[in-house]
Amino acid sequence: MPSPFRSPHVFSLEEAAGAAPTLAALQERIRQSDWCLQQIRPLMPAALRPHVVAGPLEDTDWCLLVRSTAASTKLRQLLPRFLERLTEQGAPIRTIRLKVQSPVR
């Protein structure tokens, strides 16, 4: 039984993304989204932090993925403070959306 073809060159995900402009742009947006979350995380109550994940970033619109509607309700009250912090830090974010993630079954 012939073995599958293996390339002598193995690339890391970062190297592959850097070689493809579309993947590089996606990777940069992921980095920016993670950076934004790190900027606002200190403003969140400690109990809510594990329930929030950085979501998609599109131009000036950013989405936070939240694990429960209760957490989403509390975070909604904090959105003005989040936007203020991001503006202070030089992020071009104008709107933050919250999306409650459905539990995976």
N, CA, C and O atoms as a GROMACS GRO file, in nm:
protein
  420
    1MET      N    1   0.084  -0.116   0.000
    1MET     CA    2   0.000   0.000   0.000
    1MET      C    3   0.090   0.124   0.000
    1MET      O    4   0.173   0.140   0.089
    2PRO      N    5   0.074   0.210  -0.098
    2PRO     CA    6   0.160   0.328  -0.105
    2PRO      C    7   0.128   0.427   0.007
    2PRO      O    8   0.012   0.443   0.046
    3SER      N    9   0.233   0.491   0.056
    3SER     CA   10   0.212   0.590   0.161
    3SER      C   11   0.169   0.722   0.097
    3SER      O   12   0.206   0.750  -0.017
    4PRO      N   13   0.091   0.801   0.168
    4PRO     CA   14   0.048   0.930   0.113
    4PRO      C   15   0.169   1.021   0.090
    4PRO      O   16   0.269   1.012   0.161
    5PHE      N   17   0.157   1.106  -0.007
    5PHE     CA   18   0.264   1.200  -0.039
    5PHE      C   19   0.285   1.295   0.078
    5PHE      O   20   0.190   1.353   0.130
    6ARG      N   21   0.407   1.310   0.118
    6ARG     CA   22   0.442   1.405   0.224
    6ARG      C   23   0.539   1.507   0.167
    6ARG      O   24   0.640   1.472   0.106
    7SER      N   25   0.506   1.629   0.187
    7SER     CA   26   0.593   1.737   0.143
    7SER      C   27   0.715   1.742   0.233
    7SER      O   28   0.702   1.725   0.355
    8PRO      N   29   0.832   1.764   0.178
    8PRO     CA   30   0.951   1.775   0.263
    8PRO      C   31   0.950   1.904   0.347
    8PRO      O   32   1.026   1.916   0.443
    9HIS      N   33   0.863   1.998   0.312
    9HIS     CA   34   0.854   2.125   0.384
    9HIS      C   35   0.726   2.126   0.466
    9HIS      O   36   0.617   2.113   0.411
   10VAL      N   37   0.740   2.142   0.594
   10VAL     CA   38   0.625   2.154   0.682
   10VAL      C   39   0.619   2.300   0.727
   10VAL      O   40   0.718   2.356   0.773
   11PHE      N   41   0.501   2.360   0.712
   11PHE     CA   42   0.483   2.500   0.746
   11PHE      C   43   0.397   2.513   0.870
   11PHE      O   44   0.303   2.437   0.890
   12SER      N   45   0.430   2.610   0.953
   12SER     CA   46   0.344   2.641   1.066
   12SER      C   47   0.223   2.717   1.012
   12SER      O   48   0.223   2.764   0.899
   13LEU      N   49   0.120   2.728   1.095
   13LEU     CA   50   0.001   2.802   1.055
   13LEU      C   51   0.037   2.947   1.025
   13LEU      O   52  -0.014   3.005   0.929
   14GLU      N   53   0.124   3.006   1.106
   14GLU     CA   54   0.164   3.145   1.082
   14GLU      C   55   0.238   3.161   0.950
   14GLU      O   56   0.217   3.260   0.879
   15GLU      N   57   0.325   3.067   0.917
   15GLU     CA   58   0.398   3.074   0.790
   15GLU      C   59   0.302   3.060   0.672
   15GLU      O   60   0.314   3.132   0.573
   16ALA      N   61   0.208   2.968   0.684
   16ALA     CA   62   0.110   2.948   0.576
   16ALA      C   63   0.022   3.072   0.560
   16ALA      O   64  -0.005   3.115   0.448
   17ALA      N   65  -0.021   3.129   0.672
   17ALA     CA   66  -0.105   3.249   0.666
   17ALA      C   67  -0.028   3.366   0.606
   17ALA      O   68  -0.084   3.445   0.531
   18GLY      N   69   0.099   3.377   0.640
   18GLY     CA   70   0.180   3.484   0.586
   18GLY      C   71   0.201   3.474   0.436
   18GLY      O   72   0.221   3.575   0.368
   19ALA      N   73   0.196   3.352   0.385
   19ALA     CA   74   0.216   3.330   0.242
   19ALA      C   75   0.089   3.354   0.161
   19ALA      O   76   0.095   3.372   0.040
   20ALA      N   77  -0.026   3.355   0.227
   20ALA     CA   78  -0.153   3.376   0.158
   20ALA      C   79  -0.215   3.506   0.211
   20ALA      O   80  -0.249   3.514   0.329
   21PRO      N   81  -0.230   3.606   0.127
   21PRO     CA   82  -0.280   3.736   0.173
   21PRO      C   83  -0.416   3.728   0.243
   21PRO      O   84  -0.439   3.800   0.341
   22THR      N   85  -0.505   3.644   0.196
   22THR     CA   86  -0.637   3.633   0.258
   22THR      C   87  -0.625   3.577   0.399
   22THR      O   88  -0.689   3.627   0.492
   23LEU      N   89  -0.544   3.474   0.415
   23LEU     CA   90  -0.524   3.416   0.548
   23LEU      C   91  -0.449   3.513   0.639
   23LEU      O   92  -0.477   3.520   0.759
   24ALA      N   93  -0.355   3.585   0.584
   24ALA     CA   94  -0.280   3.683   0.664
   24ALA      C   95  -0.374   3.792   0.716
   24ALA      O   96  -0.362   3.833   0.832
   25ALA      N   97  -0.466   3.838   0.633
   25ALA     CA   98  -0.562   3.940   0.676
   25ALA      C   99  -0.654   3.885   0.785
   25ALA      O  100  -0.686   3.955   0.881
   26LEU      N  101  -0.697   3.761   0.769
   26LEU     CA  102  -0.782   3.698   0.870
   26LEU      C  103  -0.706   3.684   1.002
   26LEU      O  104  -0.761   3.712   1.108
   27GLN      N  105  -0.582   3.641   0.995
   27GLN     CA  106  -0.501   3.625   1.115
   27GLN      C  107  -0.481   3.760   1.184
   27GLN      O  108  -0.482   3.766   1.307
   28GLU      N  109  -0.463   3.865   1.109
   28GLU     CA  110  -0.446   3.998   1.168
   28GLU      C  111  -0.574   4.044   1.237
   28GLU      O  112  -0.568   4.103   1.345
   29ARG      N  113  -0.690   4.018   1.177
   29ARG     CA  114  -0.817   4.055   1.241
   29ARG      C  115  -0.837   3.978   1.370
   29ARG      O  116  -0.890   4.032   1.467
   30ILE      N  117  -0.796   3.851   1.372
   30ILE     CA  118  -0.806   3.770   1.495
   30ILE      C  119  -0.718   3.830   1.603
   30ILE      O  120  -0.759   3.842   1.718
   31ARG      N  121  -0.596   3.869   1.566
   31ARG     CA  122  -0.505   3.932   1.662
   31ARG      C  123  -0.563   4.062   1.717
   31ARG      O  124  -0.555   4.088   1.837
   32GLN      N  125  -0.620   4.143   1.629
   32GLN     CA  126  -0.680   4.270   1.671
   32GLN      C  127  -0.798   4.247   1.765
   32GLN      O  128  -0.814   4.318   1.864
   33SER      N  129  -0.879   4.149   1.733
   33SER     CA  130  -0.994   4.116   1.817
   33SER      C  131  -0.949   4.071   1.956
   33SER      O  132  -1.006   4.114   2.057
   34ASP      N  133  -0.849   3.986   1.960
   34ASP     CA  134  -0.794   3.941   2.089
   34ASP      C  135  -0.736   4.059   2.168
   34ASP      O  136  -0.753   4.067   2.290
   35TRP      N  137  -0.668   4.149   2.098
   35TRP     CA  138  -0.611   4.267   2.164
   35TRP      C  139  -0.722   4.352   2.225
   35TRP      O  140  -0.710   4.399   2.338
   36CYS      N  141  -0.830   4.372   2.151
   36CYS     CA  142  -0.943   4.450   2.202
   36CYS      C  143  -1.000   4.386   2.329
   36CYS      O  144  -1.030   4.456   2.426
   37LEU      N  145  -1.014   4.255   2.328
   37LEU     CA  146  -1.067   4.187   2.447
   37LEU      C  147  -0.974   4.209   2.567
   37LEU      O  148  -1.020   4.230   2.678
   38GLN      N  149  -0.844   4.203   2.543
   38GLN     CA  150  -0.749   4.224   2.654
   38GLN      C  151  -0.760   4.366   2.709
   38GLN      O  152  -0.735   4.388   2.828
   39GLN      N  153  -0.795   4.463   2.626
   39GLN     CA  154  -0.808   4.601   2.672
   39GLN      C  155  -0.930   4.620   2.762
   39GLN      O  156  -0.924   4.699   2.856
   40ILE      N  157  -1.038   4.549   2.733
   40ILE     CA  158  -1.161   4.570   2.811
   40ILE      C  159  -1.179   4.469   2.924
   40ILE      O  160  -1.262   4.491   3.012
   41ARG      N  161  -1.105   4.361   2.922
   41ARG     CA  162  -1.122   4.256   3.024
   41ARG      C  163  -1.114   4.310   3.167
   41ARG      O  164  -1.193   4.268   3.251
   42PRO      N  165  -1.022   4.404   3.198
   42PRO     CA  166  -1.017   4.456   3.336
   42PRO      C  167  -1.145   4.530   3.378
   42PRO      O  168  -1.171   4.546   3.497
   43LEU      N  169  -1.224   4.576   3.281
   43LEU     CA  170  -1.347   4.648   3.312
   43LEU      C  171  -1.463   4.553   3.344
   43LEU      O  172  -1.567   4.597   3.393
   44MET      N  173  -1.446   4.426   3.315
   44MET     CA  174  -1.551   4.326   3.338
   44MET      C  175  -1.545   4.274   3.481
   44MET      O  176  -1.436   4.259   3.537
   45PRO      N  177  -1.661   4.246   3.539
   45PRO     CA  178  -1.658   4.175   3.667
   45PRO      C  179  -1.586   4.041   3.650
   45PRO      O  180  -1.605   3.973   3.549
   46ALA      N  181  -1.506   4.004   3.748
   46ALA     CA  182  -1.426   3.882   3.738
   46ALA      C  183  -1.512   3.759   3.708
   46ALA      O  184  -1.468   3.670   3.635
   47ALA      N  185  -1.631   3.753   3.761
   47ALA     CA  186  -1.718   3.637   3.739
   47ALA      C  187  -1.763   3.625   3.594
   47ALA      O  188  -1.798   3.515   3.549
   48LEU      N  189  -1.764   3.735   3.519
   48LEU     CA  190  -1.809   3.732   3.380
   48LEU      C  191  -1.697   3.699   3.281
   48LEU      O  192  -1.724   3.652   3.171
   49ARG      N  193  -1.574   3.724   3.320
   49ARG     CA  194  -1.462   3.708   3.226
   49ARG      C  195  -1.456   3.572   3.158
   49ARG      O  196  -1.430   3.567   3.038
   50PRO      N  197  -1.478   3.462   3.228
   50PRO     CA  198  -1.470   3.331   3.160
   50PRO      C  199  -1.584   3.307   3.059
   50PRO      O  200  -1.578   3.214   2.979
   51HIS      N  201  -1.686   3.392   3.064
   51HIS     CA  202  -1.803   3.374   2.978
   51HIS      C  203  -1.795   3.455   2.849
   51HIS      O  204  -1.890   3.454   2.770
   52VAL      N  205  -1.684   3.525   2.827
   52VAL     CA  206  -1.672   3.614   2.711
   52VAL      C  207  -1.552   3.575   2.627
   52VAL      O  208  -1.443   3.550   2.678
   53VAL      N  209  -1.574   3.570   2.495
   53VAL     CA  210  -1.470   3.535   2.400
   53VAL      C  211  -1.469   3.642   2.291
   53VAL      O  212  -1.574   3.692   2.252
   54ALA      N  213  -1.351   3.676   2.243
   54ALA     CA  214  -1.340   3.772   2.132
   54ALA      C  215  -1.401   3.711   2.007
   54ALA      O  216  -1.374   3.596   1.973
   55GLY      N  217  -1.484   3.789   1.940
   55GLY     CA  218  -1.548   3.742   1.818
   55GLY      C  219  -1.497   3.817   1.697
   55GLY      O  220  -1.390   3.879   1.702
   56PRO      N  221  -1.573   3.812   1.589
   56PRO     CA  222  -1.529   3.874   1.463
   56PRO      C  223  -1.513   4.025   1.472
   56PRO      O  224  -1.586   4.094   1.544
   57LEU      N  225  -1.416   4.074   1.398
   57LEU     CA  226  -1.388   4.216   1.388
   57LEU      C  227  -1.398   4.254   1.241
   57LEU      O  228  -1.325   4.201   1.157
   58GLU      N  229  -1.488   4.345   1.211
   58GLU     CA  230  -1.509   4.391   1.073
   58GLU      C  231  -1.502   4.543   1.073
   58GLU      O  232  -1.594   4.610   1.120
   59ASP      N  233  -1.395   4.597   1.020
   59ASP     CA  234  -1.375   4.742   1.014
   59ASP      C  235  -1.391   4.803   1.154
   59ASP      O  236  -1.305   4.782   1.240
   60THR      N  237  -1.499   4.877   1.178
   60THR     CA  238  -1.520   4.942   1.307
   60THR      C  239  -1.624   4.871   1.392
   60THR      O  240  -1.666   4.924   1.495
   61ASP      N  241  -1.666   4.753   1.351
   61ASP     CA  242  -1.767   4.675   1.422
   61ASP      C  243  -1.702   4.552   1.482
   61ASP      O  244  -1.636   4.475   1.411
   62TRP      N  245  -1.720   4.533   1.612
   62TRP     CA  246  -1.659   4.421   1.682
   62TRP      C  247  -1.768   4.343   1.754
   62TRP      O  248  -1.864   4.401   1.804
   63CYS      N  249  -1.753   4.214   1.759
   63CYS     CA  250  -1.852   4.127   1.823
   63CYS      C  251  -1.787   4.051   1.939
   63CYS      O  252  -1.677   3.998   1.926
   64LEU      N  253  -1.856   4.049   2.052
   64LEU     CA  254  -1.815   3.967   2.165
   64LEU      C  255  -1.909   3.847   2.172
   64LEU      O  256  -2.031   3.862   2.166
   65LEU      N  257  -1.853   3.730   2.186
   65LEU     CA  258  -1.931   3.608   2.198
   65LEU      C  259  -1.948   3.579   2.347
   65LEU      O  260  -1.850   3.570   2.421
   66VAL      N  261  -2.073   3.563   2.389
   66VAL     CA  262  -2.106   3.548   2.530
   66VAL      C  263  -2.177   3.415   2.550
   66VAL      O  264  -2.256   3.373   2.465
   67ARG      N  265  -2.149   3.348   2.661
   67ARG     CA  266  -2.201   3.213   2.684
   67ARG      C  267  -2.340   3.208   2.746
   67ARG      O  268  -2.399   3.100   2.752
   68SER      N  269  -2.394   3.320   2.792
   68SER     CA  270  -2.528   3.315   2.851
   68SER      C  271  -2.598   3.449   2.832
   68SER      O  272  -2.534   3.553   2.815
   69THR      N  273  -2.732   3.444   2.834
   69THR     CA  274  -2.808   3.568   2.821
   69THR      C  275  -2.791   3.656   2.944
   69THR      O  276  -2.793   3.779   2.933
   70ALA      N  277  -2.774   3.596   3.061
   70ALA     CA  278  -2.752   3.674   3.183
   70ALA      C  279  -2.623   3.754   3.173
   70ALA      O  280  -2.620   3.872   3.207
   71ALA      N  281  -2.517   3.690   3.127
   71ALA     CA  282  -2.389   3.760   3.109
   71ALA      C  283  -2.403   3.869   3.003
   71ALA      O  284  -2.347   3.977   3.017
   72SER      N  285  -2.477   3.840   2.899
   72SER     CA  286  -2.498   3.938   2.792
   72SER      C  287  -2.570   4.062   2.844
   72SER      O  288  -2.536   4.174   2.807
   73THR      N  289  -2.668   4.042   2.931
   73THR     CA  290  -2.743   4.154   2.988
   73THR      C  291  -2.652   4.245   3.069
   73THR      O  292  -2.659   4.367   3.056
   74LYS      N  293  -2.568   4.187   3.151
   74LYS     CA  294  -2.475   4.267   3.231
   74LYS      C  295  -2.372   4.338   3.142
   74LYS      O  296  -2.342   4.455   3.163
   75LEU      N  297  -2.320   4.266   3.044
   75LEU     CA  298  -2.220   4.326   2.955
   75LEU      C  299  -2.278   4.442   2.874
   75LEU      O  300  -2.208   4.539   2.845
   76ARG      N  301  -2.405   4.431   2.838
   76ARG     CA  302  -2.469   4.537   2.760
   76ARG      C  303  -2.461   4.670   2.835
   76ARG      O  304  -2.445   4.776   2.774
   77GLN      N  305  -2.471   4.664   2.968
   77GLN     CA  306  -2.463   4.785   3.050
   77GLN      C  307  -2.321   4.845   3.047
   77GLN      O  308  -2.303   4.965   3.068
   78LEU      N  309  -2.223   4.761   3.020
   78LEU     CA  310  -2.084   4.806   3.022
   78LEU      C  311  -2.032   4.851   2.885
   78LEU      O  312  -1.920   4.900   2.875
   79LEU      N  313  -2.110   4.835   2.781
   79LEU     CA  314  -2.064   4.868   2.646
   79LEU      C  315  -2.011   5.010   2.632
   79LEU      O  316  -1.908   5.029   2.567
   80PRO      N  317  -2.077   5.112   2.690
   80PRO     CA  318  -2.019   5.247   2.677
   80PRO      C  319  -1.878   5.257   2.736
   80PRO      O  320  -1.792   5.324   2.680
   81ARG      N  321  -1.855   5.192   2.850
   81ARG     CA  322  -1.721   5.193   2.911
   81ARG      C  323  -1.621   5.119   2.822
   81ARG      O  324  -1.507   5.162   2.808
   82PHE      N  325  -1.664   5.008   2.763
   82PHE     CA  326  -1.576   4.932   2.673
   82PHE      C  327  -1.534   5.018   2.554
   82PHE      O  328  -1.417   5.023   2.519
   83LEU      N  329  -1.632   5.085   2.494
   83LEU     CA  330  -1.601   5.170   2.378
   83LEU      C  331  -1.508   5.285   2.417
   83LEU      O  332  -1.417   5.321   2.342
   84GLU      N  333  -1.531   5.341   2.533
   84GLU     CA  334  -1.445   5.450   2.580
   84GLU      C  335  -1.301   5.401   2.597
   84GLU      O  336  -1.207   5.468   2.555
   85ARG      N  337  -1.285   5.285   2.657
   85ARG     CA  338  -1.150   5.228   2.679
   85ARG      C  339  -1.082   5.202   2.544
   85ARG      O  340  -0.965   5.236   2.526
   86LEU      N  341  -1.155   5.141   2.451
   86LEU     CA  342  -1.096   5.109   2.321
   86LEU      C  343  -1.056   5.236   2.246
   86LEU      O  344  -0.952   5.240   2.180
   87THR      N  345  -1.138   5.339   2.256
   87THR     CA  346  -1.106   5.467   2.193
   87THR      C  347  -0.979   5.527   2.254
   87THR      O  348  -0.892   5.577   2.183
   88GLU      N  349  -0.970   5.521   2.388
   88GLU     CA  350  -0.851   5.571   2.457
   88GLU      C  351  -0.725   5.498   2.411
   88GLU      O  352  -0.617   5.557   2.403
   89GLN      N  353  -0.739   5.370   2.382
   89GLN     CA  354  -0.625   5.288   2.341
   89GLN      C  355  -0.596   5.297   2.191
   89GLN      O  356  -0.502   5.234   2.142
   90GLY      N  357  -0.677   5.374   2.118
   90GLY     CA  358  -0.652   5.396   1.976
   90GLY      C  359  -0.718   5.295   1.883
   90GLY      O  360  -0.688   5.293   1.763
   91ALA      N  361  -0.806   5.212   1.935
   91ALA     CA  362  -0.877   5.116   1.849
   91ALA      C  363  -0.985   5.189   1.770
   91ALA      O  364  -1.050   5.278   1.823
   92PRO      N  365  -1.004   5.151   1.643
   92PRO     CA  366  -1.104   5.220   1.560
   92PRO      C  367  -1.245   5.164   1.577
   92PRO      O  368  -1.327   5.178   1.487
   93ILE      N  369  -1.275   5.102   1.690
   93ILE     CA  370  -1.405   5.039   1.711
   93ILE      C  371  -1.510   5.145   1.740
   93ILE      O  372  -1.491   5.232   1.825
   94ARG      N  373  -1.623   5.137   1.667
   94ARG     CA  374  -1.734   5.230   1.686
   94ARG      C  375  -1.856   5.160   1.747
   94ARG      O  376  -1.936   5.222   1.817
   95THR      N  377  -1.869   5.032   1.720
   95THR     CA  378  -1.982   4.956   1.774
   95THR      C  379  -1.933   4.820   1.824
   95THR      O  380  -1.843   4.758   1.766
   96ILE      N  381  -1.996   4.776   1.932
   96ILE     CA  382  -1.969   4.643   1.986
   96ILE      C  383  -2.103   4.569   1.991
   96ILE      O  384  -2.200   4.616   2.051
   97ARG      N  385  -2.105   4.455   1.927
   97ARG     CA  386  -2.224   4.369   1.931
   97ARG      C  387  -2.199   4.255   2.028
   97ARG      O  388  -2.085   4.212   2.047
   98LEU      N  389  -2.305   4.206   2.089
   98LEU     CA  390  -2.296   4.089   2.174
   98LEU      C  391  -2.376   3.977   2.110
   98LEU      O  392  -2.489   3.998   2.065
   99LYS      N  393  -2.317   3.861   2.105
   99LYS     CA  394  -2.388   3.746   2.048
   99LYS      C  395  -2.380   3.633   2.150
   99LYS      O  396  -2.272   3.592   2.191
  100VAL      N  397  -2.497   3.584   2.190
  100VAL     CA  398  -2.503   3.474   2.285
  100VAL      C  399  -2.482   3.345   2.206
  100VAL      O  400  -2.554   3.317   2.110
  101GLN      N  401  -2.383   3.269   2.248
  101GLN     CA  402  -2.353   3.141   2.182
  101GLN      C  403  -2.446   3.033   2.234
  101GLN      O  404  -2.470   3.022   2.355
  102SER      N  405  -2.496   2.955   2.144
  102SER     CA  406  -2.578   2.840   2.184
  102SER      C  407  -2.487   2.732   2.236
  102SER      O  408  -2.379   2.709   2.180
  103PRO      N  409  -2.528   2.663   2.342
  103PRO     CA  410  -2.444   2.554   2.392
  103PRO      C  411  -2.434   2.441   2.289
  103PRO      O  412  -2.532   2.408   2.223
  104VAL      N  413  -2.316   2.383   2.276
  104VAL     CA  414  -2.295   2.273   2.184
  104VAL      C  415  -2.339   2.145   2.251
  104VAL      O  416  -2.303   2.118   2.366
  105ARG      N  417  -2.417   2.067   2.181
  105ARG     CA  418  -2.467   1.941   2.239
  105ARG      C  419  -2.409   1.823   2.169
  105ARG      O  420  -2.439   1.709   2.204
   0.00000   0.00000   0.00000
